[in-house]
Amino acid sequence: MKKTLSERKPFKRFKRREPPISIEQKIEKFILRNSKSGFFTKVSTIPYKFEISESRAWDIVGEFLTNGPFESIHDEFTGEMKLCETGKIYSIMDLERKRKREKFSSFKKKRKKENS
């Protein structure tokens, strides 16, 4: 059965392309997405994920903290800086605490089953 012209997939070269977004915008979207999902974004992951230098990442983070809708907090164990959307620090910290408790309790349950 032959497909009509309108049913065929468009040739790749003719696809409409959106203008590329800047690294800053990509990082901003990434941090916002993580915050909405209930996670902090560690500053150390930015150079790795977006393939930029560490100094460039810190410049971008500095801009975000002064101009953008972000807050920072330092990890209580490692001292590493973590970013999130303004006003979400405590809710994300609460979610992290719950996830750790859940992980610990599931690990405890597994151990009890193995020992029984």
Long-range contacts (C-beta under 8 A, 24 or more apart in sequence): 23-50, 23-52, 23-60, 24-60, 24-63, 26-50, 27-60, 27-64, 28-64, 28-68, 31-64, 31-70, 31-83, 31-84, 31-85, 32-69, 32-85, 34-84, 35-84, 35-85, 35-88, 35-92, 36-85, 38-91, 38-92, 38-95, 39-92, 39-95, 39-96, 40-73, 40-82, 40-83, 40-84, 40-92, 40-96, 41-82, 41-83, 41-84, 42-75, 42-80, 42-81, 42-82, 42-83, 43-72, 43-80, 43-81, 43-82, 43-83, 44-80
